[in-house]
Amino acid sequence: MRSPKKERKAQTYLRPEEYAKLLSTAGANPRDFAILQLFMQTGIRVSELVHLTLQDVDLVNKVIKVAGKGSKERTIPLEKKAVLALTNYLSVRGESLDQTFFLNYTGTGL
């Protein structure tokens, strides 16, 4: 006898005006804006984002390499807005020995 299928929770989406408001709020901070662009355009997990390194982000080919669950690596294409946001962040990122892409206020990885 088969067990009944579990009900899935309905996915919630941002309305266009919510999306625009969220991005405009973060617009003053290039790092936060780039993070939100990546989340919204790629759907990566928080853990995947904080483990991104400078080598994982290829702005020339417009892709990022992400190590996901089970140490499976996947390549995700980037849209123009995400590439621009990441490029803008890199221009203000500053020098750091830490190879993590996104840095906190002390200059170390998130």
C-alpha positions as CSV (number, residue, x, y, z in Angstrom):
1,M,0.0,0.0,0.0
2,R,1.4,3.4,-1.0
3,S,1.5,6.2,1.5
4,P,-0.3,9.4,0.5
5,K,1.9,12.2,-1.0
6,K,2.9,14.9,1.3
7,E,1.4,18.3,0.6
8,R,3.9,20.9,-0.5
9,K,3.9,24.4,0.8
10,A,2.9,26.9,-1.8
11,Q,5.9,28.9,-3.0
12,T,5.8,32.5,-2.3
13,Y,7.1,35.1,-4.8
14,L,7.8,38.8,-4.6
15,R,5.5,41.0,-6.5
16,P,7.4,43.4,-8.9
17,E,6.9,46.4,-6.6
18,E,8.3,44.4,-3.6
19,Y,11.3,43.3,-5.7
20,A,11.9,47.0,-6.8
21,K,11.5,48.3,-3.2
22,L,13.9,45.7,-1.8
23,L,16.6,46.5,-4.4
24,S,16.2,50.3,-4.0
25,T,16.6,49.9,-0.2
26,A,19.9,48.1,-0.7
27,G,21.0,50.3,-3.6
28,A,23.1,52.6,-1.4
29,N,25.4,49.7,-0.4
30,P,27.1,47.9,-3.4
31,R,27.7,44.7,-1.4
32,D,24.1,44.3,-0.2
33,F,22.8,45.2,-3.7
34,A,25.0,42.5,-5.3
35,I,24.0,39.9,-2.7
36,L,20.3,40.6,-3.4
37,Q,20.8,40.5,-7.1
38,L,22.5,37.1,-6.8
39,F,19.8,35.7,-4.5
40,M,17.0,36.9,-6.7
41,Q,18.5,35.9,-10.1
42,T,20.2,32.6,-9.3
43,G,18.3,31.2,-6.3
44,I,21.5,30.1,-4.5
45,R,21.5,29.3,-0.8
46,V,22.9,31.5,1.9
47,S,25.6,29.0,2.6
48,E,26.6,28.9,-1.1
49,L,26.8,32.7,-1.2
50,V,29.0,33.0,1.8
51,H,31.4,30.4,0.5
52,L,31.9,32.1,-2.9
53,T,35.5,32.9,-3.6
54,L,37.0,35.4,-6.1
55,Q,37.9,32.4,-8.3
56,D,34.3,31.2,-8.3
57,V,33.0,34.3,-10.0
58,D,33.8,34.7,-13.7
59,L,32.4,38.0,-14.9
60,V,33.9,37.6,-18.4
61,N,31.9,34.5,-19.1
62,K,29.1,35.6,-16.9
63,V,28.9,32.5,-14.6
64,I,29.5,31.6,-11.0
65,K,30.6,28.2,-9.7
66,V,28.7,27.1,-6.6
67,A,29.5,24.2,-4.3
68,G,26.1,23.1,-3.1
69,K,24.7,20.3,-1.0
70,G,26.7,17.1,-1.0
71,S,29.8,19.0,-2.4
72,K,28.2,19.0,-5.8
73,E,29.6,21.8,-7.9
74,R,27.4,23.5,-10.5
75,T,27.8,26.5,-12.8
76,I,25.1,29.1,-12.9
77,P,24.8,31.7,-15.6
78,L,24.4,35.4,-14.6
79,E,22.2,38.0,-16.1
80,K,23.5,41.5,-17.1
81,K,22.1,43.2,-13.9
82,A,23.9,40.7,-11.6
83,V,27.2,41.1,-13.6
84,L,26.9,44.9,-13.2
85,A,26.2,44.7,-9.5
86,L,29.1,42.3,-8.9
87,T,31.4,44.5,-11.0
88,N,30.3,47.6,-9.0
89,Y,30.9,45.7,-5.7
90,L,34.4,44.7,-6.8
91,S,35.3,48.3,-7.6
92,V,34.6,49.2,-3.9
93,R,35.5,45.9,-2.3
94,G,39.0,47.0,-1.3
95,E,42.2,45.0,-0.9
96,S,42.1,41.9,1.3
97,L,44.1,38.8,1.7
98,D,40.8,36.9,2.2
99,Q,39.7,35.2,-1.0
100,T,36.0,35.2,0.0
101,F,34.1,37.2,-2.5
102,F,31.8,39.0,-0.1
103,L,33.6,40.7,2.9
104,N,32.2,42.0,6.2
105,Y,33.1,45.4,7.7
106,T,36.4,44.0,9.1
107,G,37.6,42.8,5.7
108,T,37.1,39.1,6.3
109,G,34.5,36.7,4.7
110,L,30.9,36.8,5.7
